[in-house]
């Protein structure tokens, strides 16, 4: 490693690694730091929308998973059901560890160095930053929902609204659908994603509280389908809503969940994070990091608005009860929303 690298990336999740890959591909010297080793896992739905799946295919990576043809929403008592297929390319259900492993291998192939350490104690001046014993021209904070760098730089904003949390568990069974199935409950949603020939992931999103098995009781049809099937460990995440007052703080740039996050309702987290990473690297190559703030808003505006509208409606009991019947009555509007997210 030279005395000063071009980019230090804090966080070896998918968005951090894609940022490193894109920066290395344009000739920048990159170091990725993360205190965790191996292929990183996290509590997420693991469904890649067609935009994200297509983007990752352009990196010439061989991802293993299960094709996703569309989205199905159904009531917890199966009184309403509406389906929309993706137009054009399909999405993909991919285990987060498989995605992390493929991205890490590509980053290593490009010469990106990875160090197992936490990035904290960040100092900066007009020439660069220093953290974790490394000097760099820029620091990219991709350290997740509860970004320590975001908090340390004083740009963390208190979350508003009712906090929501996610729990995810895998079940050893053949997928029964090529769609992501979203079961709409009274105050929570269950997302079923096919991630392999003999593996489905089930994520339950809702308020703080019960264990995975207790939350599953609110979805009787899904609970019966999973009865007796071997389940893996439960991972959790939250509160999901996180905000930052800005994305550019001197020579530090925030990307992915660290830059702000609304909710997982629309399944666009990876797609939006990849768009942010691409915009960020373009700004660094142009030596105009301050432009990233506006580029971030452009890359996230549509997804944030769509998610905020759906989240706001879902947290009002009367509107929540009306959402699925309305989607069933006007399936063309539901299909338009799904393909806007896709």
RAQUIVEN-V488601 format. One record per residue. N is the residue number from 1. SS is DSSP state (H for helix, E for strand, L for the rest). Layout:
[[N	SS] [N	SS]]
This chain:
[[1	L] [2	L] [3	L] [4	L] [5	E] [6	E] [7	E] [8	E] [9	E] [10	E] [11	L] [12	L] [13	L] [14	H] [15	H] [16	H] [17	H] [18	H] [19	H] [20	H] [21	H] [22	H] [23	H] [24	H] [25	H] [26	L] [27	L] [28	L] [29	L] [30	E] [31	E] [32	E] [33	E] [34	L] [35	L] [36	L] [37	L] [38	L] [39	L] [40	L] [41	L] [42	L] [43	L] [44	L] [45	L] [46	L] [47	E] [48	E] [49	L] [50	H] [51	H] [52	H] [53	H] [54	H] [55	H] [56	H] [57	H] [58	L] [59	L] [60	L] [61	L] [62	L] [63	L] [64	L] [65	L] [66	E] [67	E] [68	E] [69	L] [70	E] [71	E] [72	E] [73	E] [74	E] [75	E] [76	L] [77	L] [78	L] [79	L] [80	L] [81	E] [82	E] [83	E] [84	E] [85	E] [86	L] [87	L] [88	L] [89	L] [90	L] [91	E] [92	E] [93	E] [94	L] [95	L] [96	H] [97	H] [98	H] [99	H] [100	H] [101	H] [102	H] [103	H] [104	H] [105	H] [106	H] [107	H] [108	H] [109	H] [110	L] [111	L] [112	L] [113	E] [114	E] [115	E] [116	L] [117	L] [118	L] [119	L] [120	L] [121	L] [122	L] [123	E] [124	E] [125	L] [126	L] [127	L] [128	L] [129	E] [130	E] [131	E] [132	L] [133	L] [134	E] [135	E] [136	E] [137	E] [138	E] [139	E] [140	E] [141	E] [142	L] [143	L] [144	L] [145	L] [146	L] [147	L] [148	H] [149	H] [150	H] [151	H] [152	H] [153	L] [154	L] [155	L] [156	E] [157	E] [158	L] [159	L] [160	L] [161	L] [162	L] [163	L] [164	L] [165	E] [166	E] [167	E] [168	E] [169	E] [170	E] [171	E] [172	L] [173	L] [174	L] [175	L] [176	L] [177	L] [178	L] [179	E] [180	E] [181	E] [182	E] [183	E] [184	E] [185	L] [186	L] [187	L] [188	L] [189	E] [190	E] [191	E] [192	E] [193	E] [194	E] [195	E] [196	E] [197	L] [198	L] [199	E] [200	E] [201	E] [202	E] [203	E] [204	E] [205	E] [206	E] [207	L] [208	L] [209	L] [210	L] [211	L] [212	H] [213	H] [214	H] [215	H] [216	H] [217	L] [218	L] [219	L] [220	H] [221	H] [222	H] [223	H] [224	H] [225	H] [226	H] [227	L] [228	L] [229	L] [230	L] [231	E] [232	L] [233	L] [234	L] [235	E] [236	E] [237	E] [238	E] [239	L] [240	L] [241	L] [242	E] [243	E] [244	E] [245	L] [246	L] [247	L] [248	E] [249	E] [250	L] [251	L] [252	E] [253	E] [254	E] [255	L] [256	H] [257	H] [258	H] [259	H] [260	L] [261	E] [262	L] [263	L] [264	L] [265	L] [266	L] [267	L] [268	L] [269	H] [270	H] [271	H] [272	H] [273	H] [274	H] [275	H] [276	H] [277	H] [278	H] [279	H] [280	H] [281	H] [282	H] [283	H] [284	H] [285	H] [286	L] [287	L] [288	L] [289	H] [290	H] [291	H] [292	H] [293	H] [294	H] [295	H] [296	H] [297	H] [298	H] [299	H] [300	H] [301	H] [302	H] [303	H] [304	H] [305	H] [306	H] [307	H] [308	H] [309	H] [310	H] [311	H] [312	H] [313	H] [314	H] [315	L] [316	L] [317	H] [318	H] [319	H] [320	H] [321	H] [322	H] [323	H] [324	H] [325	H] [326	H] [327	H] [328	H] [329	H] [330	L] [331	H] [332	H] [333	H] [334	H] [335	H] [336	H] [337	H] [338	H] [339	H] [340	H] [341	H] [342	L]]
